[in-house]
Amino acid sequence: MSLRSALTRFLQLEAASGLLLIAAAVLALTINNSPLAFLYNGLLDTPVIAQVGALKIAKPLLLWINDGLMALFFLVIGLEVKREVLEGHLAQPSQIVLPGAAAIGGMVVPALIYWALNYENPAAISGWAIPMATDIAFALGVLALLGKRVPVSLKLFLMTLAIIDDLGAIIVIALFYSNELSSLSLILAATFLAILILMNRLGVSTLGPYLVIGLFLWICVLKSGVHATLAGVALAFTIPLRPSKGGHSPLLALEHGLHPWVAFGILPLFAFANAGVPLAGLSLDSFMHPVPLGIAAGLLLGKTVGVFGLSWLAIKLRIAKLPTGANWGQVLGVAVLCGIGFTMSLFVGSLAFAPGVSEYVGMDRVGILTGSFLAAALGYAITAMASRKPH
């Protein structure tokens, strides 16, 4: 598969997946606020055990989704990042400047807004990273509703920005959301990672050995205290991009094979499992609490100011140019769409406010859903108005 066809397929899959994410979230909200709520919660609390000899992994279904299936999501992100860095839009410095500046602004400003509203509360401050993320599938899905009125360059700007944003989220998770570490598990994880790197250097191009060792890596990372999904990223960076003797790129082949399953299966399932906020008892005061308010304001206001502000600054300093065929109104609309945090924000929220540990469980989802849906509606409206052709 050529890089161009891979990119086209990526955009199409992400757009369709974004619309499916919306449906999954609405379904979760509907069921968990109906007489069937006990079935929803009972399903997610179902214990699932995998055991081989003395090795035992016992978690409720919700955590198998968040720790297990989402590792495949992070594997796909890692594959996309590696491909873009080696051959794509992140390979040329001139093409990184604008989305890179926008991504930095879009991570820093939302975190500052959340911190400003919660810095006096030690129990709440751990949620500072929740509004930093952009949901590429959801955002591209909304942008896809405008069809050909939006130039391809603007979609590529959003895609590159979101990939850099995802890379930032991966770093944040690794540095700030790890539990007590197990030295033995970390040593074993490092050993398996070294084997994967050695396989890459020796030119092993068959995917099977990488996936088997990658499974052992995931188990060790899961047991180490570092979040298990990071094993997916580490595995991705060791998959060779260079074509094998048969002419096929192992990286592109794996990305091609996994992407539909992640886009149409894992991400909607994750959204369904994590978006079911019980609305009973919610009032205006619930939305004005510093935790949901900080998240919603960070997503809607922080992303807009950060992405648009740093984009404007980079262009005015002449170190970057507007995306070809795009105007400032469209860039503003995309900046607002970046406030759709959803998948990654829900994921970070599950780490920051762990069920059974934090008193703010559920409050993060109120802020995420509010900020994300407002950003989707407002971003669509602004981009649509800016994309009108003059009569």
Kinemage of the C-alpha trace (Angstrom):
@kinemage 1
@onewidth
@group {chain A} dominant
@subgroup {mainchain}
@vectorlist {calphas} color= white
{ca met a 1} P 0.000 0.000 0.000
{ca ser a 2} L 1.387 3.425 -0.963
{ca leu a 3} L 1.733 6.204 1.583
{ca arg a 4} L -0.858 8.309 -0.273
{ca ser a 5} L -3.466 5.538 -0.323
{ca ala a 6} L -2.732 4.800 3.358
{ca leu a 7} L -3.346 8.471 4.188
{ca thr a 8} L -6.597 8.588 2.187
{ca arg a 9} L -7.820 5.431 3.887
{ca phe a 10} L -6.819 6.821 7.291
{ca leu a 11} L -8.908 9.977 6.800
{ca gln a 12} L -11.934 8.006 5.591
{ca leu a 13} L -11.771 5.555 8.500
{ca glu a 14} L -11.299 8.252 11.134
{ca ala a 15} L -14.236 10.283 9.807
{ca ala a 16} L -16.614 7.301 9.788
{ca ser a 17} L -15.351 6.164 13.197
{ca gly a 18} L -16.041 9.604 14.656
{ca leu a 19} L -19.706 9.376 13.728
{ca leu a 20} L -19.888 5.880 15.247
{ca leu a 21} L -18.312 7.234 18.455
{ca ile a 22} L -21.148 9.738 18.757
{ca ala a 23} L -23.725 6.965 18.413
{ca ala a 24} L -21.935 4.781 21.013
{ca ala a 25} L -21.796 7.646 23.519
{ca val a 26} L -25.479 8.502 23.035
{ca leu a 27} L -26.420 4.824 23.434
{ca ala a 28} L -24.427 4.571 26.692
{ca leu a 29} L -26.058 7.720 28.072
{ca thr a 30} L -29.504 6.457 27.093
{ca ile a 31} L -29.126 2.986 28.632
{ca asn a 32} L -27.476 4.188 31.861
{ca asn a 33} L -30.318 6.663 32.397
{ca ser a 34} L -33.090 4.147 31.821
{ca pro a 35} L -34.513 1.183 33.757
{ca leu a 36} L -31.788 -0.902 32.064
{ca ala a 37} L -28.986 0.897 33.931
{ca phe a 38} L -28.395 -2.170 36.138
{ca leu a 39} L -27.564 -4.208 33.026
{ca tyr a 40} L -25.100 -1.566 31.815
{ca asn a 41} L -23.242 -1.404 35.130
{ca gly a 42} L -23.460 -5.150 35.685
{ca leu a 43} L -21.888 -5.799 32.282
{ca leu a 44} L -18.949 -3.452 32.949
{ca asp a 45} L -18.419 -4.927 36.437
{ca thr a 46} L -18.361 -8.521 35.148
{ca pro a 47} L -15.140 -10.169 36.412
{ca val a 48} L -12.939 -11.589 33.653
{ca ile a 49} L -9.983 -13.817 34.608
{ca ala a 50} L -7.128 -15.068 32.447
{ca gln a 51} L -4.720 -17.491 34.109
{ca val a 52} L -1.798 -19.620 32.967
{ca gly a 53} L -0.148 -21.409 35.872
{ca ala a 54} L 0.871 -18.871 38.506
{ca leu a 55} L 0.306 -15.952 36.113
{ca lys a 56} L -3.158 -14.535 36.765
{ca ile a 57} L -4.840 -11.414 35.411
{ca ala a 58} L -8.191 -10.691 37.055
{ca lys a 59} L -10.035 -7.487 36.168
{ca pro a 60} L -13.613 -6.338 35.597
{ca leu a 61} L -14.644 -6.094 31.941
{ca leu a 62} L -14.286 -2.294 32.020
{ca leu a 63} L -10.569 -2.533 32.811
{ca trp a 64} L -10.013 -5.241 30.187
{ca ile a 65} L -11.365 -2.702 27.695
{ca asn a 66} L -9.351 0.215 29.101
{ca asp a 67} L -6.085 -1.646 29.738
{ca gly a 68} L -6.250 -4.400 27.127
{ca leu a 69} L -8.181 -3.363 24.039
{ca met a 70} L -6.958 0.218 24.289
{ca ala a 71} L -3.383 -1.095 24.048
{ca leu a 72} L -4.288 -1.962 20.435
{ca phe a 73} L -5.528 1.615 19.964
{ca phe a 74} L -2.186 2.914 21.222
{ca leu a 75} L -0.413 0.396 18.976
{ca val a 76} L -2.161 1.940 15.961
{ca ile a 77} L -1.278 5.448 17.197
{ca gly a 78} L 2.357 4.362 17.521
{ca leu a 79} L 2.345 2.919 13.999
{ca glu a 80} L 0.846 6.151 12.627
{ca val a 81} L 3.379 8.312 14.463
{ca lys a 82} L 6.320 6.213 13.237
{ca arg a 83} L 5.041 6.275 9.650
{ca glu a 84} L 4.501 10.035 9.736
{ca val a 85} L 7.926 10.685 11.283
{ca leu a 86} L 9.808 8.530 8.782
{ca glu a 87} L 7.909 9.214 5.572
{ca gly a 88} L 4.919 11.430 6.203
{ca his a 89} L 4.055 14.940 7.282
{ca leu a 90} L 6.265 14.816 10.365
{ca ala a 91} L 9.316 13.962 8.252
{ca gln a 92} L 9.637 17.487 6.826
{ca pro a 93} L 10.340 20.235 9.390
{ca ser a 94} L 8.515 22.862 7.325
{ca gln a 95} L 5.281 20.849 7.570
{ca ile a 96} L 5.574 20.323 11.321
{ca val a 97} L 5.862 23.966 12.394
{ca leu a 98} L 2.196 25.016 12.145
{ca pro a 99} L 0.504 21.884 13.551
{ca gly a 100} L 3.354 21.509 16.066
{ca ala a 101} L 2.871 25.050 17.397
{ca ala a 102} L -0.908 24.549 17.422
{ca ala a 103} L -0.573 21.247 19.300
{ca ile a 104} L 1.681 22.794 21.960
{ca gly a 105} L -0.768 25.650 22.493
{ca gly a 106} L -3.636 23.178 22.549
{ca met a 107} L -1.989 21.164 25.318
{ca val a 108} L -0.592 23.937 27.522
{ca val a 109} L -3.524 26.397 27.658
{ca pro a 110} L -6.239 23.824 28.589
{ca ala a 111} L -4.000 22.398 31.339
{ca leu a 112} L -3.424 25.920 32.710
{ca ile a 113} L -7.161 26.680 32.726
{ca tyr a 114} L -7.905 23.476 34.636
{ca trp a 115} L -5.039 24.166 37.055
{ca ala a 116} L -6.250 27.728 37.664
{ca leu a 117} L -9.666 26.432 38.737
{ca asn a 118} L -8.410 23.498 40.836
{ca tyr a 119} L -4.913 24.343 42.157
{ca glu a 120} L -6.173 24.697 45.744
{ca asn a 121} L -7.615 21.143 45.739
{ca pro a 122} L -4.905 18.412 45.898
{ca ala a 123} L -7.460 15.658 45.210
{ca ala a 124} L -8.671 17.335 42.009
{ca ile a 125} L -5.412 18.656 40.578
{ca ser a 126} L -4.480 15.235 39.156
{ca gly a 127} L -7.030 15.836 36.402
{ca trp a 128} L -4.964 18.629 34.818
{ca ala a 129} L -4.126 16.535 31.734
{ca ile a 130} L -7.737 15.561 30.919
{ca pro a 131} L -8.536 18.589 28.680
{ca met a 132} L -5.184 18.382 26.839
{ca ala a 133} L -6.252 15.728 24.334
{ca thr a 134} L -7.916 15.928 20.908
{ca asp a 135} L -10.046 13.043 19.637
{ca ile a 136} L -8.873 12.750 16.024
{ca ala a 137} L -11.660 10.362 14.994
{ca phe a 138} L -14.450 12.495 16.479
{ca ala a 139} L -12.983 15.771 15.150
{ca leu a 140} L -12.406 14.423 11.628
{ca gly a 141} L -15.884 12.888 11.717
{ca val a 142} L -17.444 16.305 12.338
{ca leu a 143} L -15.201 17.919 9.706
{ca ala a 144} L -16.203 15.207 7.206
{ca leu a 145} L -19.832 16.366 7.453
{ca leu a 146} L -18.774 19.475 5.473
{ca gly a 147} L -17.508 17.350 2.591
{ca lys a 148} L -15.518 19.030 -0.155
{ca arg a 149} L -16.227 22.512 1.199
{ca val a 150} L -13.216 21.959 3.460
{ca pro a 151} L -9.810 21.778 1.716
{ca val a 152} L -7.783 18.585 2.167
{ca ser a 153} L -4.928 20.697 3.571
{ca leu a 154} L -7.120 21.656 6.537
{ca lys a 155} L -7.905 17.989 7.253
{ca leu a 156} L -4.181 17.196 7.087
{ca phe a 157} L -3.486 20.093 9.471
{ca leu a 158} L -6.012 18.666 11.947
{ca met a 159} L -4.691 15.124 11.502
{ca thr a 160} L -1.036 16.120 12.035
{ca leu a 161} L -1.955 18.309 15.011
{ca ala a 162} L -3.898 15.450 16.608
{ca ile a 163} L -1.061 12.960 16.050
{ca ile a 164} L 1.414 15.312 17.768
{ca asp a 165} L -1.231 15.812 20.472
{ca asp a 166} L -1.515 12.032 20.927
{ca leu a 167} L 2.267 11.766 21.226
{ca gly a 168} L 2.143 14.420 23.954
{ca ala a 169} L -0.607 12.475 25.746
{ca ile a 170} L 1.493 9.296 25.611
{ca ile a 171} L 4.413 11.119 27.248
{ca val a 172} L 2.139 12.607 29.921
{ca ile a 173} L 0.630 9.191 30.740
{ca ala a 174} L 4.090 7.634 31.006
{ca leu a 175} L 5.463 10.391 33.265
{ca phe a 176} L 2.503 11.312 35.466
{ca tyr a 177} L 0.015 8.428 35.561
{ca ser a 178} L 2.077 5.445 36.629
{ca asn a 179} L 1.437 3.616 39.910
{ca glu a 180} L 3.916 1.992 42.306
{ca leu a 181} L 6.492 0.315 40.099
{ca ser a 182} L 7.559 -3.347 40.168
{ca ser a 183} L 11.286 -3.643 39.485
{ca leu a 184} L 11.080 -7.279 38.324
{ca ser a 185} L 8.269 -6.553 35.875
{ca leu a 186} L 10.101 -3.505 34.526
{ca ile a 187} L 13.291 -5.547 34.003
{ca leu a 188} L 11.325 -8.231 32.149
{ca ala a 189} L 9.539 -5.567 30.073
{ca ala a 190} L 12.898 -3.985 29.187
{ca thr a 191} L 14.209 -7.431 28.194
{ca phe a 192} L 11.302 -8.092 25.828
{ca leu a 193} L 11.626 -4.577 24.389
{ca ala a 194} L 15.337 -5.204 23.774
{ca ile a 195} L 14.424 -8.433 21.948
{ca leu a 196} L 11.978 -6.512 19.745
{ca ile a 197} L 14.618 -3.898 18.919
{ca leu a 198} L 17.155 -6.621 18.134
{ca met a 199} L 14.652 -8.320 15.820
{ca asn a 200} L 14.195 -5.017 14.005
{ca arg a 201} L 17.943 -4.513 13.639
{ca leu a 202} L 18.382 -8.072 12.351
{ca gly a 203} L 15.810 -7.425 9.642
{ca val a 204} L 13.056 -9.713 10.881
{ca ser a 205} L 10.038 -8.740 8.767
{ca thr a 206} L 7.486 -11.398 9.782
{ca leu a 207} L 4.829 -9.889 12.040
{ca gly a 208} L 4.142 -13.047 14.084
{ca pro a 209} L 7.264 -12.921 16.291
{ca tyr a 210} L 6.737 -9.209 16.982
{ca leu a 211} L 3.148 -9.806 18.103
{ca val a 212} L 4.046 -12.754 20.338
{ca ile a 213} L 6.871 -10.871 22.075
{ca gly a 214} L 4.600 -7.809 22.153
{ca leu a 215} L 2.014 -9.799 24.134
{ca phe a 216} L 4.658 -10.738 26.717
{ca leu a 217} L 5.714 -7.065 26.805
{ca trp a 218} L 2.113 -6.006 27.476
{ca ile a 219} L 1.761 -8.481 30.376
{ca cys a 220} L 4.992 -7.240 31.965
{ca val a 221} L 4.037 -3.581 31.565
{ca leu a 222} L 0.567 -4.347 32.982
{ca lys a 223} L 2.171 -5.891 36.064
{ca ser a 224} L 4.860 -3.177 36.369
{ca gly a 225} L 2.711 -0.214 37.430
{ca val a 226} L 3.339 1.680 34.180
{ca his a 227} L 0.078 1.898 32.245
{ca ala a 228} L -0.284 -1.169 30.035
{ca thr a 229} L -1.344 0.751 26.918
{ca leu a 230} L 2.176 2.162 26.606
{ca ala a 231} L 3.313 -1.350 25.633
{ca gly a 232} L 1.363 -0.849 22.413
{ca val a 233} L 3.353 2.289 21.592
{ca ala a 234} L 6.680 0.617 22.406
{ca leu a 235} L 5.798 -2.362 20.188
{ca ala a 236} L 4.755 -0.057 17.325
{ca phe a 237} L 8.106 1.744 17.289
{ca thr a 238} L 9.912 -1.583 16.725
{ca ile a 239} L 7.781 -2.744 13.756
{ca pro a 240} L 9.820 -2.262 10.530
{ca leu a 241} L 8.507 0.210 7.969
{ca arg a 242} L 10.942 -0.961 5.262
{ca pro a 243} L 9.342 -3.393 2.803
{ca ser a 244} L 10.254 -7.051 3.221
{ca lys a 245} L 11.672 -9.183 0.401
{ca gly a 246} L 8.112 -9.807 -0.731
{ca gly a 247} L 7.625 -6.075 -1.212
{ca his a 248} L 5.254 -5.493 1.706
{ca ser a 249} L 5.884 -3.113 4.608
{ca pro a 250} L 5.230 -4.908 7.939
{ca leu a 251} L 4.212 -1.603 9.546
{ca leu a 252} L 1.730 -0.662 6.827
{ca ala a 253} L 0.376 -4.212 6.750
{ca leu a 254} L -0.265 -4.205 10.516
{ca glu a 255} L -1.738 -0.698 10.457
{ca his a 256} L -3.958 -1.673 7.520
{ca gly a 257} L -5.130 -4.794 9.349
{ca leu a 258} L -5.736 -3.231 12.769
{ca his a 259} L -7.151 0.160 11.849
{ca pro a 260} L -10.703 -0.962 10.919
{ca trp a 261} L -10.961 -3.091 14.084
{ca val a 262} L -9.823 -0.163 16.221
{ca ala a 263} L -11.915 2.447 14.406
{ca phe a 264} L -15.162 0.467 14.221
{ca gly a 265} L -14.819 -1.885 17.180
{ca ile a 266} L -12.473 -0.899 19.975
{ca leu a 267} L -13.063 2.866 20.045
{ca pro a 268} L -16.893 2.672 19.932
{ca leu a 269} L -16.762 -0.060 22.620
{ca phe a 270} L -14.513 2.157 24.751
{ca ala a 271} L -16.886 5.091 24.257
{ca phe a 272} L -19.868 2.933 25.205
{ca ala a 273} L -18.102 1.640 28.331
{ca asn a 274} L -16.922 5.053 29.542
{ca ala a 275} L -19.511 7.609 28.424
{ca gly a 276} L -22.465 6.316 30.442
{ca val a 277} L -22.850 9.221 32.863
{ca pro a 278} L -25.889 8.946 35.194
{ca leu a 279} L -27.763 12.220 34.760
{ca ala a 280} L -30.050 11.840 37.769
{ca gly a 281} L -29.334 14.514 40.337
{ca leu a 282} L -27.316 16.695 37.960
{ca ser a 283} L -27.978 20.402 38.342
{ca leu a 284} L -26.361 23.662 37.316
{ca asp a 285} L -24.182 23.395 40.417
{ca ser a 286} L -22.891 20.039 39.139
{ca phe a 287} L -21.588 21.707 35.972
{ca met a 288} L -20.140 24.642 37.910
{ca his a 289} L -17.994 22.442 40.171
{ca pro a 290} L -14.309 23.258 39.490
{ca val a 291} L -13.530 19.739 38.151
{ca pro a 292} L -16.137 19.484 35.337
{ca leu a 293} L -15.963 23.244 34.754
{ca gly a 294} L -12.173 23.143 34.456
{ca ile a 295} L -12.359 20.250 31.976
{ca ala a 296} L -15.163 21.759 29.871
{ca ala a 297} L -13.559 25.215 29.851
{ca gly a 298} L -10.171 23.695 29.093
{ca leu a 299} L -11.568 21.797 26.114
{ca leu a 300} L -13.790 24.516 24.681
{ca leu a 301} L -11.940 27.717 25.576
{ca gly a 302} L -8.405 26.436 26.209
{ca lys a 303} L -8.132 24.446 22.989
{ca thr a 304} L -9.542 27.317 20.930
{ca val a 305} L -7.193 29.909 22.419
{ca gly a 306} L -4.173 27.611 22.420
{ca val a 307} L -4.527 26.143 18.922
{ca phe a 308} L -5.696 29.301 17.163
{ca gly a 309} L -3.398 31.625 19.149
{ca leu a 310} L -0.208 29.684 18.485
{ca ser a 311} L -1.209 29.129 14.832
{ca trp a 312} L -1.774 32.869 14.387
{ca leu a 313} L 1.550 33.651 16.065
{ca ala a 314} L 3.501 31.140 13.928
{ca ile a 315} L 1.996 32.547 10.720
{ca lys a 316} L 2.492 36.192 11.721
{ca leu a 317} L 6.143 35.433 12.569
{ca arg a 318} L 6.404 33.914 9.060
{ca ile a 319} L 7.706 30.606 10.297
{ca ala a 320} L 4.568 28.876 8.953
{ca lys a 321} L 1.842 29.424 6.366
{ca leu a 322} L -1.917 28.973 6.334
{ca pro a 323} L -2.970 25.548 5.026
{ca thr a 324} L -3.353 25.787 1.239
{ca gly a 325} L -6.835 26.932 0.265
{ca ala a 326} L -7.917 27.556 3.862
{ca asn a 327} L -8.913 30.847 5.501
{ca trp a 328} L -8.655 32.151 9.053
{ca gly a 329} L -12.308 31.337 9.785
{ca gln a 330} L -11.718 27.690 8.896
{ca val a 331} L -8.596 27.572 11.086
{ca leu a 332} L -10.676 29.006 13.950
{ca gly a 333} L -13.338 26.352 13.354
{ca val a 334} L -10.735 23.579 13.447
{ca ala a 335} L -9.252 25.076 16.630
{ca val a 336} L -12.673 24.782 18.267
{ca leu a 337} L -13.070 21.210 16.962
{ca cys a 338} L -9.804 20.344 18.705
{ca gly a 339} L -11.785 20.788 21.925
{ca ile a 340} L -13.420 17.427 21.223
{ca gly a 341} L -11.354 15.478 23.734
{ca phe a 342} L -13.669 12.504 24.204
{ca thr a 343} L -11.755 9.203 23.740
{ca met a 344} L -8.330 10.281 24.990
{ca ser a 345} L -9.815 12.603 27.626
{ca leu a 346} L -12.035 9.811 28.950
{ca phe a 347} L -8.983 7.562 29.023
{ca val a 348} L -6.843 10.061 30.961
{ca gly a 349} L -9.812 10.719 33.239
{ca ser a 350} L -9.989 7.020 34.117
{ca leu a 351} L -6.341 7.240 35.211
{ca ala a 352} L -6.613 10.559 37.056
{ca phe a 353} L -9.811 9.661 38.940
{ca ala a 354} L -9.737 5.898 39.411
{ca pro a 355} L -13.049 4.199 40.350
{ca gly a 356} L -13.159 3.306 44.020
{ca val a 357} L -10.234 5.613 44.780
{ca ser a 358} L -11.175 9.158 43.783
{ca glu a 359} L -14.195 11.109 44.955
{ca tyr a 360} L -14.410 12.765 41.529
{ca val a 361} L -15.261 9.656 39.495
{ca gly a 362} L -17.985 10.645 37.022
{ca met a 363} L -17.396 14.376 37.382
{ca asp a 364} L -14.664 14.192 34.750
{ca arg a 365} L -17.089 12.566 32.298
{ca val a 366} L -19.616 15.353 32.844
{ca gly a 367} L -16.970 17.931 31.911
{ca ile a 368} L -15.618 15.886 28.989
{ca leu a 369} L -19.015 15.245 27.408
{ca thr a 370} L -20.152 18.835 27.922
{ca gly a 371} L -16.961 20.389 26.537
{ca ser a 372} L -16.669 17.897 23.664
{ca phe a 373} L -20.250 18.214 22.440
{ca leu a 374} L -20.173 22.026 22.694
{ca ala a 375} L -16.869 22.065 20.789
{ca ala a 376} L -18.338 19.767 18.118
{ca ala a 377} L -21.439 21.911 17.606
{ca leu a 378} L -19.675 25.274 17.715
{ca gly a 379} L -16.694 24.093 15.666
{ca tyr a 380} L -18.977 22.698 12.973
{ca ala a 381} L -20.989 25.942 12.827
{ca ile a 382} L -17.895 28.160 12.568
{ca thr a 383} L -16.198 25.971 9.955
{ca ala a 384} L -19.424 25.729 7.924
{ca met a 385} L -19.864 29.524 7.902
{ca ala a 386} L -16.216 30.059 6.964
{ca ser a 387} L -16.482 27.465 4.176
{ca arg a 388} L -19.407 29.097 2.362
{ca lys a 389} L -18.585 29.881 -1.241
{ca pro a 390} L -19.268 33.495 -2.247
{ca his a 391} L -22.230 33.895 -4.590
